[in-house]
Amino acid sequence: LPVVESILACQQAGIPTRNIIALHGPFSRDLNRAMLEQYQIRYLVTKDGGRAGGFEEKAAAAREAGAELVVIGRPTETGCTLEEILSWLTQE
């Protein structure tokens, strides 16, 4: 994302600014593919943002451009069940 924290993290990891594309999506399959081809990207690292994050468009663009898709999965959610929450709310 185009926020200071992201850019700093990239710089601290040794990524040159010419290799940082920081944009706020989601983007169409065509735009994803165009960026992959324009910058000759061989690996697309992305989180699994689901439909809202345009994941299918990214995956299709990577396939079409011949880029390797590296997906960072969502962490396992650790929270309360609905029953636990209702029980907690009804305690006096």
Secondary structure, 3 states (H helix, E strand, C coil): CCCHHHHHHHHHCCCCHHHCCCCCCCCCHHHHHHHHHHCCCCEEEEECCCCCCCHHHHHHHHHHHCCEEEEECCCCCCCCCHHHHHHHHHCC
